Amino acid sequence: MASKFGLAGGIPERRVRQIWDAVDSRQFKNALKLSAALLSKYPNSPYALALKALILERMGKSDEALAICLNAKELLYKNESMLMDDLTLSTLQIVFQRLDHLELGTSCYEYACSKFPNNLELMMGLFNCYVREYSFVKQQQTAIKMYKLVGEERFLLWAVCSIQLQVFCGNGGEKLLLLAEGLLKKHVASHSLHEPEALIVYISILEQQAKYGDALEILSGKLGSLLMIEVDKLRIQGRLLAQSGDFAAGANTYQKILELCPDDWECFLHYLGCLLEDDSSWSNGVNGDPVHPPKFVECTVSHLTDEVLNSRLSNASAFLLKFQVDANNCFLRGPYLAILEIERRRHLYGKSNYDDIMKALIQYFFKFGHLACFTSDVEMFLQVLTPDNKMEFLEKVMKGTNSLPTIPTKVLGLSITAFKIQQLIGNIDKVPVVEHEALAGQMVEMYWKSLPLSKGLDPQESMHGEELLSMTCSVLVQLYWRTRHLGYFLEAIMVLEFGLTIRRYVWQYKILLLHLYSHLGALSLAYEWYKSLDVKNILMETVSHHILPHMLLSPLWVDLSNLLKDYLRFMDDHFRESADLTFLAYRHRNYSKVIEFVQFKEQLQRSNQYLVARVESPILQLKQRADSIEEEEGVLESLNCGIHFVELSNEITSKTLTFNEDFQSRPWWTPVPGKNYLLGPFEGISYCPKENLVRNFSSIGFLRFFNVLYITFSFDALIII
């Protein structure tokens, strides 16, 4: 091709390099001037025209850019020799994509491939076009053609991945998987496999068809040597054995993994599941949330006899105790938590073993009580204790804070843990208000005295004792809830703002302030705290739920408009550019990421919040233009007189909505705008489980979306009338 001989689109590279440098540095006016000079010398060059169109599109002149691209496309079709220039075609494709005309870029490549059917570079460009359009069938067909042309393994895997994506999208599962398996079998017979990712794809194809025996045979054979890391190979083997029902072999495999990685909690759950012949750790999706992996899974009632059950659990305990001895000077929490989980299983299977659970809890406290994660680690285990046992554990924790090592940071961590346990299981609602106030004062005083411990830390690094002010805020909110004295609420605000004057990067304080001000009705201040979080990228989806529901009900239309524009811009940009990541994964032969990127994009497209924003944005435009009937008509025309909302409602019926919000950062006392605990009477609880927040918020968010649709249709009907 021309580019191989120092030419770019038929033009010497030195003449276009400075144009690209100007574009990359966002000097678009200079780039346009250089482009005009280039066109004066090469007036009929499709590449020169494509460069000018690219610059005009970056300058916001979309109509001019589209006209020039169409002109360049005509020139390409007239001169077939130029169609071989992938650089020109790819530049045109980029501009067409940014102008939301993917089909025009694809048609250029399709025409070029029809004229030069054996040009691999053009076919790869066409495959890229189909990746951008998420045309999985055409991806498969193009990849098969490339594979037949050169016989390379990567093109076969491109085709197999395209087949998997069709299956995940619900189009003809069994037959397509058989086709993928057949393609791989034939290639293995003639060429074998040479990449670890190729083997993983092959196993996943068999696993999707429940052919666990075949997958195990391949993994234990010659191809299994492709997996160089032994633990990775054992994890796959253990999963396949468990899914095939060979629990004994699965337990042995997971035991080998634990010997290599004793702190692998997920592996331990699988190990325990195999021992008890319980598949809950797979069916409940232990791998479902990589951001917040669950530490515990529900378990089914074992069909094993009491004797067998006790024997296997005892063997597991003996196996794990070995790691506790070996890891005496290490920070391995897994073996200690595993003993707690074993005792929890004994309890769930009918044994009244409160003393054993208490003993394991105390042991875990003396080992790891100073860590910030201690309370969340033991939360599930505390739930199986009786109220008296819980209070006994609290007493031992309070005493333990005074008898353990005197290292300042550890003493501080133990004291914070004691406060957390007290809030988690203590009867704070029965404590007199005066003592409740004293507790808040103690925590603030402890925070103040611990400041010297953080003297040498970076300003953006977490401080020692940082959680104390968040916990103080929770106590003050509980006092407000009990007494209805607004002073407690204001004190909570003052405490958090005091913390931010010392360390202004603590996002937890800002989120709490956001909700406190929202509850007071000071939404302008709440929105300022939200802006101070500097929410960007995917956080627009996971964090904006803290403010968006409140803003939708507020008269702050300008701020709401900015919030919706930023959110929708991020989502639309991601949908436009996510295919680039997918094709990059294809190029780098990371096929598991191909599936992951496409599924992630599908999850975002089905976001409840995204659909709400798409509905609310035009409604807000109608509100803002209510004093001008001409502008109202313009907005309605852009909505196709309400058909836009009908299309959205059709999307709901064809999709399962997803709720991608990060509820871990949400304060327990304000789970949803429609059900704020602080607005109702004090019900004598001091702690709200996070799982309730997720369920309540998701259901109300879904109902709100339908309410918005109903109101929208009514509003449109009034305007049309």
C-alpha positions in Angstrom: 0.0 0.0 0.0 1.0 3.6 -0.5 1.7 4.3 3.2 4.4 1.6 3.1 6.4 3.8 0.8 6.5 7.0 2.9 3.1 8.2 1.6 0.0 8.9 3.6 -3.2 8.5 1.5 -1.1 9.1 -1.6 0.5 12.2 -0.2 4.1 12.5 1.2 3.9 11.9 5.0 5.8 15.1 5.8 3.0 17.2 4.3 0.3 15.8 6.6 2.3 15.2 9.8 2.1 18.9 10.8 -1.7 18.8 10.3 -2.1 15.9 12.6 0.2 17.6 15.2 -2.0 20.7 15.1 -5.1 18.5 15.5 -3.6 16.6 18.4 -2.7 19.9 20.1 -6.2 21.3 19.4 -4.9 24.1 17.3 -7.8 23.7 14.9 -7.5 27.1 13.1 -3.9 26.4 12.3 -4.8 22.9 11.2 -7.5 24.2 8.9 -5.0 26.7 7.3 -2.5 23.9 6.7 -5.3 21.7 5.3 -6.3 24.4 2.8 -2.7 24.6 1.6 -2.6 20.8 1.2 -5.9 20.8 -0.8 -4.6 23.6 -3.1 -1.8 21.1 -4.1 -4.0 17.9 -4.0 -7.5 19.1 -4.8 -8.9 15.7 -5.7 -7.3 13.7 -2.9 -9.9 11.9 -0.8 -7.4 11.8 2.1 -6.8 15.6 2.0 -10.6 16.1 2.0 -11.1 13.6 4.9 -8.5 15.5 6.9 -10.3 18.8 6.3 -13.6 17.2 7.3 -12.0 15.9 10.5 -10.8 19.3 11.4 -14.2 20.9 10.7 -16.0 18.3 12.8 -13.7 19.1 15.7 -14.5 22.8 15.3 -18.3 22.0 15.6 -19.1 22.5 11.9 -20.8 19.2 11.4 -22.8 20.0 8.2 -19.7 21.2 6.3 -17.7 18.2 7.5 -20.5 15.8 6.3 -20.6 17.4 2.9 -16.9 17.2 2.4 -16.9 13.5 3.5 -19.6 12.7 1.0 -17.5 14.4 -1.7 -14.4 12.3 -0.6 -16.5 9.2 -0.7 -17.6 9.9 -4.3 -14.0 10.5 -5.4 -13.0 7.1 -3.8 -15.7 5.3 -5.8 -14.6 6.9 -9.0 -10.9 5.9 -8.5 -10.8 2.3 -7.4 -7.1 2.3 -6.9 -7.6 4.7 -4.0 -9.9 2.3 -2.3 -6.9 0.2 -1.3 -5.8 3.1 1.0 -6.9 2.1 4.5 -5.6 5.3 5.9 -8.1 7.3 3.9 -10.9 4.9 4.6 -10.2 4.9 8.4 -10.0 8.7 8.5 -13.4 9.0 6.8 -14.8 6.3 9.1 -13.7 8.3 12.1 -15.5 11.4 10.9 -18.6 9.5 9.9 -18.7 8.0 13.4 -18.4 11.3 15.1 -21.2 12.6 12.9 -23.4 9.6 13.9 -23.3 8.2 10.4 -21.6 4.9 11.1 -23.4 3.3 8.1 -21.6 5.6 5.6 -18.2 4.6 6.9 -19.2 1.0 6.8 -20.4 1.3 3.3 -17.0 2.6 2.2 -15.3 -0.4 3.6 -17.9 -2.8 2.2 -17.4 -1.3 -1.3 -13.6 -1.5 -1.0 -13.7 -5.1 0.2 -16.0 -6.0 -2.7 -13.4 -4.6 -5.1 -10.4 -6.1 -3.4 -11.8 -9.3 -1.6 -8.3 -10.6 -0.6 -7.0 -7.5 1.0 -6.6 -8.4 4.7 -6.1 -4.8 5.9 -9.3 -3.7 4.4 -11.2 -6.7 5.8 -9.8 -5.8 9.3 -11.1 -2.3 8.8 -14.5 -3.7 7.8 -14.5 -5.9 10.9 -13.8 -2.8 13.0 -16.8 -1.1 11.4 -19.1 -4.0 12.4 -17.6 -3.9 15.9 -18.6 -0.2 16.1 -22.1 -1.1 15.0 -22.3 -4.2 17.3 -23.3 -6.3 14.2 -22.2 -9.6 15.7 -23.3 -11.7 12.8 -21.4 -9.6 10.3 -18.4 -9.6 12.6 -18.5 -13.4 12.6 -18.8 -13.6 8.8 -15.9 -11.2 8.2 -13.7 -12.9 10.7 -14.3 -16.3 9.1 -13.3 -14.9 5.7 -10.1 -13.5 7.2 -9.4 -16.9 8.9 -9.9 -18.8 5.6 -7.7 -16.3 3.8 -4.6 -16.5 6.1 -5.5 -19.3 8.6 -4.4 -17.2 11.7 -5.6 -18.3 15.1 -6.6 -14.8 16.1 -9.2 -14.5 13.4 -10.8 -17.7 14.4 -11.0 -16.4 17.9 -12.6 -13.2 16.6 -15.3 -15.3 15.0 -15.8 -17.4 18.1 -16.1 -14.2 20.3 -18.6 -12.8 17.8 -20.6 -16.1 18.2 -20.5 -15.8 22.0 -21.8 -12.2 21.8 -24.7 -13.4 19.7 -25.5 -16.0 22.4 -25.3 -13.5 25.2 -27.7 -11.3 23.3 -30.2 -14.1 23.1 -29.9 -15.2 19.5 -29.9 -19.0 18.9 -27.7 -20.3 21.7 -27.3 -24.1 21.3 -26.7 -24.2 17.5 -24.3 -21.3 17.6 -22.3 -22.7 20.4 -22.0 -26.0 18.6 -20.7 -24.1 15.5 -18.1 -22.4 17.7 -17.0 -25.6 19.2 -16.7 -27.3 15.8 -14.6 -24.4 14.5 -12.2 -24.7 17.5 -12.0 -28.5 17.3 -11.1 -28.4 13.7 -8.4 -25.8 14.3 -7.0 -27.6 17.2 -6.8 -30.8 15.2 -4.8 -29.1 12.4 -2.9 -26.3 14.2 -3.4 -26.7 17.9 -3.7 -23.5 20.0 -0.9 -21.2 21.0 -2.4 -18.5 23.3 -3.8 -18.9 26.9 -6.8 -16.7 26.0 -7.7 -19.0 23.2 -7.8 -21.9 25.6 -10.0 -20.0 28.0 -12.4 -19.2 25.2 -12.5 -22.9 24.2 -13.3 -23.9 27.8 -15.9 -21.2 28.1 -17.7 -22.5 25.0 -17.8 -26.0 26.4 -18.8 -24.7 29.8 -21.8 -22.8 28.3 -23.0 -26.1 26.9 -22.5 -27.9 30.3 -19.8 -30.1 28.7 -17.7 -30.1 31.8 -16.0 -33.4 31.2 -14.8 -32.4 27.8 -13.5 -29.1 29.2 -11.6 -31.0 32.0 -10.1 -33.3 29.5 -8.8 -30.4 27.5 -7.5 -28.6 30.6 -5.6 -31.7 31.8 -4.2 -32.4 28.4 -1.5 -30.8 26.3 -3.4 -27.6 25.8 -3.5 -27.1 29.6 0.2 -26.2 29.5 -0.8 -22.9 27.9 -1.9 -21.7 31.4 1.5 -20.8 32.9 0.1 -19.8 36.3 -0.8 -22.9 38.3 -3.3 -21.2 40.5 -5.3 -19.9 37.5 -5.4 -23.4 36.1 -6.5 -24.9 39.4 -9.3 -22.3 39.8 -10.8 -23.3 36.4 -10.3 -27.0 37.2 -12.1 -26.6 40.6 -15.0 -24.8 39.1 -15.5 -27.4 36.3 -15.3 -30.3 38.8 -17.9 -28.7 41.1 -20.2 -27.9 38.3 -19.9 -31.5 37.0 -20.9 -32.8 40.5 -17.5 -34.2 41.4 -17.4 -32.4 44.8 -14.7 -34.6 46.3 -12.2 -33.8 43.5 -13.3 -30.2 43.6 -12.6 -29.9 47.3 -9.2 -31.4 46.8 -8.5 -28.9 44.0 -9.6 -25.9 46.1 -7.6 -27.2 49.0 -4.5 -27.0 46.8 -5.3 -23.4 45.9 -5.7 -22.5 49.6 -2.3 -24.0 50.3 -0.8 -21.6 47.7 -3.1 -18.6 48.5 -4.4 -19.0 52.0 -6.1 -15.6 52.0 -8.3 -16.3 49.0 -11.8 -15.9 50.5 -13.7 -16.8 47.3 -11.7 -20.0 47.0 -12.5 -20.9 50.6 -16.3 -20.5 49.9 -16.0 -22.8 46.9 -13.9 -25.2 49.0 -16.6 -25.3 51.7 -19.3 -25.6 49.1 -17.6 -28.7 47.7 -17.1 -30.2 51.1 -20.8 -29.8 51.9 -21.9 -30.6 48.4 -23.7 -27.3 48.2 -23.6 -25.3 45.0 -24.9 -22.0 46.5 -21.5 -20.3 46.1 -22.0 -20.7 42.3 -25.7 -20.2 41.9 -25.8 -17.1 44.0 -23.1 -15.4 41.9 -20.0 -14.9 44.1 -18.4 -13.3 41.1 -21.3 -11.0 40.4 -19.9 -7.8 41.7 -16.2 -7.3 41.3 -16.3 -3.9 43.1 -18.0 -5.2 46.2 -17.5 -9.0 46.3 -19.7 -10.6 48.9 -18.0 -12.1 51.9 -20.8 -14.5 52.6 -23.3 -16.6 50.6 -26.5 -18.2 51.6 -26.3 -21.9 51.9 -28.9 -24.7 51.3 -29.7 -27.3 54.0 -27.2 -30.1 53.6 -28.4 -33.5 52.6 -25.4 -35.1 54.4 -25.9 -37.0 57.6 -24.9 -35.2 60.9 -21.9 -37.5 61.3 -20.5 -36.8 57.8 -21.3 -33.1 58.1 -19.5 -32.8 61.4 -16.5 -34.8 60.2 -16.1 -32.7 57.0 -16.4 -29.4 58.9 -13.9 -30.6 61.5 -11.4 -31.6 58.8 -11.8 -28.2 57.2 -11.2 -26.5 60.6 -8.1 -28.6 61.2 -6.8 -27.7 57.7 -7.3 -24.0 58.3 -5.8 -23.9 61.8 -2.5 -24.9 60.2 -2.5 -21.6 58.3 -3.3 -19.6 61.5 -0.1 -21.1 63.0 2.0 -20.6 59.9 0.7 -17.1 59.3 1.1 -16.0 62.9 3.1 -12.9 62.0 1.3 -12.1 58.8 -1.9 -10.1 58.1 -3.8 -13.0 56.6 -7.5 -12.6 57.6 -8.8 -15.4 55.4 -8.0 -18.4 57.7 -9.5 -16.7 60.7 -12.7 -15.6 58.9 -12.9 -19.1 57.5 -13.2 -20.6 61.0 -16.0 -18.1 61.7 -17.8 -19.2 58.5 -17.5 -22.8 59.4 -19.0 -22.1 62.8 -21.8 -20.1 61.1 -22.5 -23.1 58.9 -22.7 -25.4 61.9 -25.2 -23.0 63.5 -27.3 -22.8 60.3 -27.3 -26.6 60.1 -28.9 -26.7 63.5 -26.1 -26.8 66.1 -26.3 -24.4 69.0 -22.7 -23.3 69.0 -22.8 -19.8 70.3 -19.7 -20.3 72.5 -17.6 -21.4 69.6 -18.7 -18.5 67.5 -18.0 -16.1 70.4 -14.5 -17.7 70.9 -13.7 -17.3 67.2 -15.0 -13.7 67.2 -12.8 -12.7 70.2 -9.8 -14.4 68.6 -10.4 -12.4 65.4 -10.8 -9.2 67.4 -7.5 -9.6 69.2 -5.8 -10.3 65.9 -7.5 -7.7 63.6 -9.6 -5.5 65.8 -7.5 -2.4 64.9 -8.3 -2.7 61.2 -11.0 -0.4 59.7 -12.6 -3.5 58.0 -13.1 -5.4 61.2 -16.8 -4.5 61.7 -17.8 -5.2 58.1 -15.9 -8.5 58.3 -17.8 -9.8 61.4 -21.2 -8.2 60.7 -22.7 -11.4 59.2 -21.5 -13.6 62.1 -22.9 -11.3 64.7 -26.3 -11.7 63.2 -26.5 -15.3 64.3 -25.9 -14.5 67.9 -28.6 -13.9 70.5 -29.0 -10.4 72.0 -27.3 -11.5 75.2 -24.3 -12.9 73.2 -24.0 -9.7 71.3 -23.9 -7.6 74.5 -21.4 -10.0 75.9 -19.2 -9.6 72.8 -19.5 -5.8 73.1 -18.4 -5.9 76.7 -15.3 -8.0 75.8 -14.5 -5.6 72.9 -14.7 -2.6 75.3 -12.4 -4.3 77.8 -10.0 -5.4 75.0 -9.4 -1.9 73.9 -7.6 -1.2 77.2 -5.6 -4.4 77.4 -4.0 -4.6 73.9 -0.7 -3.1 72.6 0.0 0.6 73.1 1.0 1.5 69.6 -1.0 4.8 69.0 -2.4 3.8 65.6 -3.5 0.4 66.9 -5.1 1.9 70.0 -7.0 4.3 67.9 -8.2 1.6 65.5 -9.4 -0.6 68.4 -11.3 2.4 69.9 -13.0 3.1 66.6 -13.9 -0.6 66.3 -15.4 -0.5 69.8 -17.6 2.5 68.7 -18.6 0.7 65.5 -19.6 -2.4 67.3 -21.6 -0.3 69.8 -23.5 1.3 67.0 -24.0 -2.0 65.2 -25.3 -4.1 68.1 -25.7 -1.8 71.1 -29.1 -0.7 72.4 -28.3 3.0 71.6 -32.0 3.8 71.3 -32.4 2.9 75.0 -29.4 4.9 76.2 -30.3 8.2 77.8 -29.9 11.2 75.5 -27.2 12.6 77.8 -25.0 9.5 77.4 -25.7 9.6 73.7 -24.4 13.1 73.5 -21.4 12.1 75.5 -20.6 9.4 73.0 -20.6 12.0 70.2 -18.3 14.2 72.2 -15.9 11.3 72.9 -15.6 10.6 69.2 -14.9 14.2 68.3 -12.3 14.5 71.1 -10.6 11.3 70.0 -10.5 12.6 66.4 -8.9 15.9 67.6 -6.3 14.1 69.7 -5.4 11.7 66.9 -4.6 14.5 64.4 -0.8 14.4 65.2 -0.7 10.8 64.0 -1.5 12.0 60.5 1.0 14.9 60.5 3.3 13.4 57.8 0.6 12.1 55.5 -0.1 13.5 52.0 -3.1 15.9 51.9 -5.0 13.5 49.7 -4.2 10.4 51.8 -6.7 9.1 54.3 -6.1 10.2 57.9 -5.9 8.1 61.0 -9.3 8.3 62.7 -11.0 9.8 59.7 -14.1 7.6 60.3 -14.8 9.2 63.7 -16.5 12.3 62.3 -18.7 10.2 60.0 -19.7 8.1 63.0 -20.3 11.3 65.1 -22.6 12.5 62.3 -24.6 9.3 62.5 -24.9 9.6 66.3 -26.1 13.2 66.0 -28.6 12.3 63.3 -30.0 9.6 65.7 -30.3 12.2 68.4 -32.2 14.4 66.1 -34.4 11.5 65.1 -35.2 10.8 68.7 -35.7 14.3 70.0 -36.6 16.4 66.9 -34.2 19.1 68.1 -32.8 20.7 65.0 -29.7 21.6 66.9 -28.3 18.1 66.6 -28.8 18.2 62.8 -26.9 21.5 62.7 -24.1 20.1 64.9 -23.7 17.2 62.5 -23.2 19.7 59.7 -20.7 21.7 61.8 -18.7 18.5 62.7 -18.4 17.5 59.1 -17.4 21.0 57.9 -14.9 21.1 60.7 -13.4 17.9 59.3 -13.2 19.3 55.8 -11.3 22.4 57.0 -8.6 20.0 58.2 -8.7 17.6 55.3 -10.7 18.8 52.3 -10.5 15.7 50.2 -12.6 13.4 52.4 -15.4 12.4 50.0 -17.4 10.6 52.8 -17.9 13.9 54.6 -19.1 15.6 51.4 -21.7 13.0 50.7 -23.0 13.2 54.2 -23.2 17.0 54.0 -25.0 16.6 50.6 -27.7 14.5 52.3 -28.0 16.6 55.4 -28.5 19.8 53.4 -31.0 18.0 51.1 -33.0 17.0 54.1 -33.0 20.6 55.3 -34.2 21.7 51.8 -31.0 23.6 51.1 -30.6 22.0 47.7 -28.3 24.7 46.3 -25.8 24.0 49.1 -26.3 20.2 48.6 -25.5 20.7 44.9 -22.4 22.7 45.7 -21.1 19.8 47.8 -21.9 17.4 45.0 -19.9 19.5 42.6 -17.0 19.5 45.1 -16.8 15.7 44.7 -15.6 16.3 41.1 -17.6 13.4 39.8 -16.3 12.2 36.4 -16.6 9.3 34.0 -18.3 6.2 35.4 -18.9 8.0 38.7 -21.6 9.9 36.8 -23.6 6.7 36.8 -22.7 5.3 40.2 -22.6 8.5 42.4 -25.0 11.0 40.8 -28.0 9.2 42.5 -27.0 11.0 45.7 -28.3 14.3 44.2 -30.3 13.6 41.0 -33.6 12.5 42.7 -33.6 15.6 44.9 -32.8 17.9 42.0 -35.6 16.5 39.9 -38.1 17.8 42.5 -36.4 21.2 42.9 -36.8 24.6 41.2 -33.1 24.8 40.5 -33.6 24.3 36.8 -30.2 25.7 35.7 -28.3 23.4 38.0 -30.5 20.4 37.1 -29.9 21.2 33.4 -26.2 21.1 33.9 -26.4 17.9 35.9 -28.5 16.1 33.2 -26.3 17.5 30.4 -23.1 16.2 32.1 -24.6 12.8 32.8 -26.1 12.3 29.3 -22.9 13.6 27.7 -20.8 11.0 29.5 -23.3 8.2 28.7 -23.6 9.1 25.0 -19.8 9.5 24.7 -19.2 6.1 26.3 -21.7 4.4 24.0 -20.0 6.1 21.0 -16.5 5.2 22.0 -16.9 1.9 23.9 -16.5 0.0 20.6 -13.0 1.4 20.3 -12.1 -0.4 23.6 -13.8 -3.6 22.2 -11.7 -3.5 19.0 -8.6 -2.8 21.0 -9.3 -5.9 23.0 -9.6 -7.9 19.8 -6.4 -6.4 18.5 -4.5 -7.4 21.7 -6.1 -10.8 21.7 -7.7 -10.3 25.2 -11.0 -12.0 24.3 -12.4 -12.1 27.8 -12.3 -8.3 27.8 -14.2 -8.3 24.5 -17.2 -9.9 26.2 -16.7 -7.8 29.3 -16.8 -4.5 27.4 -19.8 -5.4 25.4 -21.7 -6.6 28.4 -20.8 -3.5 30.4 -22.1 -1.3 27.6 -25.3 -3.3 27.5 -25.6 -2.9 31.3 -25.2 0.9 31.0 -27.8 1.1 28.2 -30.3 -0.6 30.4 -29.7 1.8 33.3 -32.8 3.0 35.1 -31.1 6.3 35.8 -30.2 6.7 32.2 -33.8 6.2 31.1 -35.0 8.6 33.7 -32.5 11.2 32.6 -33.6 10.8 29.0 -37.2 11.5 30.0 -36.5 14.3 32.4 -34.2 16.3 30.1 -36.8 17.2 27.5 -39.4 17.8 30.3 -37.0 20.3 31.8 -36.6 22.0 28.4 -40.3 22.4 28.2 -40.4 23.9 31.7 -37.6 26.3 30.9 -39.3 27.5 27.7 -42.8 27.8 29.1 -43.0 31.5 28.4 -42.5 31.1 24.7 -44.9 29.0 22.6 -42.5 29.0 19.7 -39.7 27.5 21.7 -42.1 25.0 23.2 -43.2 23.9 19.8 -39.5 23.5 18.9 -38.9 21.2 21.8 -42.0 19.1 21.0 -40.9 18.8 17.4 -37.5 17.4 18.5 -39.5 14.9 20.6 -41.6 14.0 17.5 -44.7 15.1 19.4 -44.3 12.6 22.2 -43.3 9.6 20.1 -39.9 9.8 21.7 -41.4 8.8 25.0 -43.4 6.0 23.4 -40.2 4.6 22.1 -38.6 4.8 25.6 -41.6 2.9 27.0 -41.1 0.2 24.4 -37.5 -0.1 25.5 -38.6 -0.8 29.1 -40.9 -3.7 28.0 -38.0 -5.2 26.0 -35.2 -4.8 28.6 -34.5 -5.6 32.2 -33.5 -2.4 33.9 -30.3 -2.2 35.8 -29.6 -0.2 39.0 -25.9 0.6 39.0 -25.8 3.0 41.9 -23.2 2.6 44.6 -25.3 2.2 47.8 -22.3 1.4 50.0 -21.6 5.2 50.1 -25.2 6.1 51.0 -26.0 7.0 54.6 -28.5 4.5 56.2 -30.8 7.3 57.3 -31.6 8.5 53.8 -32.0 5.5 51.6 -34.5 7.0 49.1 -36.1 10.3 48.5 -39.6 8.8 48.9 -38.8 7.0 52.2 -36.5 9.0 54.5 -36.4 7.5 58.0 -35.8 11.0 59.4 -39.2 12.1 58.2 -41.1 9.5 60.2 -41.3 8.7 63.9 -38.4 7.2 65.7 -38.7 3.5 65.5 -36.1 2.4 68.0 -33.5 1.1 65.6 -29.9 2.3 65.5 -28.8 0.6 62.3 -30.3 0.0 58.9 -28.9 -2.9 56.9 -27.5 -2.0 53.5 -29.4 -4.6 51.7 -32.7 -2.9 52.5 -31.4 0.3 51.0 -30.7 -1.4 47.7 -34.1 -3.0 47.5 -36.0 0.1 48.5 -34.1 2.5 46.3 -34.3 0.2 43.2 -38.0 -0.3 43.5 -38.7 3.4 44.0 -36.4 4.4 41.2 -38.3 2.1 38.9 -41.7 3.4 40.0 -40.5 7.0 39.6 -39.6 6.3 36.0 -43.2 5.1 35.2 -44.6 8.1 37.1 -42.5 10.4 35.0 -43.7 8.7 31.8 -47.3 9.1 32.9 -46.8 12.8 33.8 -45.0 13.4 30.5 -47.8 11.9 28.4 -50.4 14.0 30.3 -48.3 17.2 29.9 -47.8 16.5 26.2 -51.6 16.0 25.8 -52.3 19.4 27.4 -49.9 21.2 25.2 -51.2 19.6 22.0 -54.7 20.4 23.1 
